[in-house]
Amino acid sequence: MKLNILLASSLAAAALFMGGCASTGYDKAHSTSTSLEKAAGEVHKGNGQIDAVLFSLSSLINNPEADLKPQFNKFDSAVSKLESLAEDVSERTGTMRTQGAAYFRTWDEELAKIQNEDIRTRSADRKAAVAVQFEKVRLSYIQTKADFAPFMSDLKDIRTALATDLTRGGLASVKDSATKANTNSAPLRTSLSRLESDFKALGVALSTSEK
């Protein structure tokens, strides 16, 4: 999974609406919908990435080979990938919030240009509905970031401990922590599934064609 790609897609969703004339607005909406569909697909792969980390950890802890280094290196690599994704979430959340605010300010500016009161009211209602869905996506990001924290914390602690004490005794000392990490993966999986669903919902809302 590439959460940095997911976040970039969400930023694009906001940016694509900024500027431009009404005659091409639907094209931008369609492009955004397509980006959101792709982002949802990437999120769907998230649980597979979690499986890879937990599998490498379980293999190391429960089925250690004569030489522990290859198994540890697989675990270390998997943790590094997840760590990088978590950092991307932290760095880009603030930017996404700023871009989202700019997007809706632009919509407000366009609403002010509409002379027909009924059309203006309906457009305002539409903006409110999209804003609710955009907010759901933003909150899903925040929740996913929060659920990453305990999961990543335990994984990094296990990695640090084993990097110093890569022995049978060292494996035994982190076994309980490995179990805890597995438990903490549950809420993360839930938040990823919710994020995928929210991406899909917003993508459908902005689509120019029936799915």
PyMOL commands that set and color helices and strands:
alter all, ss='L'
color gray80, all
select helices_A, chain A and resi 3-15+22-44+46-62+69-111+117-164+168-173+175-205
alter helices_A, ss='H'
color red, helices_A
deselect
rebuild
show_as cartoon
